[in-house]
Amino acid sequence: MRLLLILAAITTLARGEVYLDEKKAAEIVLRGCDSIAREEKALKPEDRAELEKSTALRIPEDRFTTLVGKHAGAVCGYAVILNEIGKTEPITFMVGVDPQGRVAEVAVMVFRETRGGEVHEPRFTRQFRGKRLKNPIRLNDDIMSYTGATMSSEAIARGVKKALAVVAHYYPQP
């Protein structure tokens, strides 16, 4: 019996806490859109260089999954799915960006760390609403972290900055 409990605990930790699947996360971050198209954006060396320049972050990803939401045929928002390392494990989340290039919403989909899960709570994620690529989006600057969740908070902030850059790069506004 004890072995079964230990195996169940290990399986839960390895899988992580699943809060939302992609469809539910998209409904949250692309609220009001009546159709959503999923796209894969493969990074060419020049794309990576541009993204790294605009964010001052290292971009190790080879590709990004984006969603384009439309309402009555007009774009009503974009979303980027990210996996950012917290302390040791990836945090999967989706960042919604409005057509004006501002963060609309952040939705944590899967949290795999043993500590710091508070980053999925609205009181943390709503700090990103309205942020633009030109904003710092850094802890203890314009984003407050949770005590005990500093690395997870940094991971989300880093991902939000990347998402804004990806949207600006692949979906430039006139």
Secondary structure, DSSP 8 states (H G I E B T S, - for coil): -HHHHHHHHHHHHHH-EE---HHHHHHHHTTT-SEEEEEEEE--HHHHHHHHHHHSS----SEEEEEEEEETTEEEEEEEEEEEESSSSEEEEEEEE-TTS-EEEEEEEEE-SSS-GGGGSHHHHGGGTT--TTS---BTTTB---TT-HHHHHHHHHHHHHHHHHHHHHS---
